Structure formats: C-alpha cells, structure tokens
C-alpha cells in the first residue's frame, strides 16, 4: 500500500520546492513570484486531497 502514497507525497514535496523558489523570486523582486507561490499552494492542496482520498478508500 506504500506505493499508493508515493505520487501524492512526491508531488507535495516538489511543490514545496516550488514554493521555496517562489519565495526566492519574491525576495529578489523578480516577476512571476506571486504566480509561482499561488500555483504551488494549489498543487499542494490537490496533493493533500489526493492523499486523503487514498486513505479513505483504503485497500481494495
């Protein structure tokens, strides 16, 4: 069952890296920082919902 958790967790971690990149853009006042941070927060929310669905469905 661990393999079902792999994809949402990897997606969550990659979006966390994306948020850190967006924060660096924000500190350096580069364009696109808010868009990067906002989109990565949405990706994190989707990955959390995906993980919750996997937990609720359980093992078939």
C-alpha positions in Angstrom: 0.0 0.0 0.0 3.0 2.3 0.3 3.2 2.6 -3.4 -0.2 4.3 -3.5 1.2 7.1 -1.3 4.3 7.7 -3.4 2.8 10.0 -6.1 0.9 12.5 -3.8 3.9 12.7 -1.4 6.4 13.3 -4.2 4.0 15.9 -5.7 3.7 17.6 -2.3 7.5 17.7 -1.9 8.1 19.1 -5.4 5.5 21.8 -4.8 7.3 22.7 -1.6 10.5 23.2 -3.5 8.5 25.3 -6.0 7.2 27.5 -3.1 10.8 28.0 -1.9 11.8 29.0 -5.4 8.8 31.5 -5.5 10.0 32.9 -2.2 13.4 33.5 -3.6 11.8 35.2 -6.6 9.9 37.4 -4.1 12.9 38.3 -2.1 14.8 39.3 -5.3 11.8 41.2 -6.7 11.6 39.1 -9.9 8.4 38.9 -11.8 6.2 35.8 -11.5 6.9 35.3 -7.8 3.2 35.5 -6.7 2.1 33.3 -9.6 4.6 30.7 -8.6 3.7 30.7 -5.0 0.0 30.7 -5.7 0.1 27.8 -8.1 2.3 25.7 -5.9 0.0 26.2 -3.0 -2.9 24.9 -5.2 -0.7 21.9 -6.2 -0.1 21.2 -2.5 -3.8 21.4 -1.8 -4.6 19.0 -4.7 -1.9 16.5 -3.4 -3.3 16.6 0.1 -6.8 15.9 -1.2 -5.4 13.1 -3.3 -3.7 11.6 -0.2 -6.9 11.9 1.8 -8.8 10.1 -0.9 -6.3 7.3 -0.9 -6.5 7.0 2.9 -10.3 6.9 2.8 -10.6 4.4 0.1 -8.2 2.0 1.8 -7.0 -1.2 0.3 -9.4 -2.8 -2.2 
